Amino acid sequence: MNMDKHDPDSVTQVPEILTRIRDRLPELSGEERSLAEYIMLNVEAVPRLSLVQLAESAQVSPSAVIQ
C-alpha cells in the first residue's frame, strides 16, 4: 500500500485502514490492542517509523509489530 501524500488513493485508504483496525479491536488483546490503539491515534506518524521505533512508541515488543 502506497501512503505517499501525492497518491490520490492514499486519501481514501487511511479511513479504510482505521475502520478495519477499529472493527477488529474487540478481538485483540494485550500488545495487539495497544499497538492498534497507538496506530489509530498516530496514523500520520506511523508510516515514517521503523519497526523498532513503532514498537517503542506503542510500548510493545517488536514481535507484536511483526505479527
JOWO-V89541 format. One record per run of one state. SS is the DSSP state (h for helix, s for strand, l for the rest). FROM is the first residue (numbers start at 1). TO is the last residue. Records with the same first field share a line. If there is no record, write none. Layout:
BEGIN
SS: FROM-TO ; FROM-TO
END
This chain:
BEGIN
l: 1-7 ; 28-29 ; 42-42 ; 47-50 ; 59-61 ; 67-67
h: 8-27 ; 30-41 ; 43-46 ; 51-58 ; 62-66
END
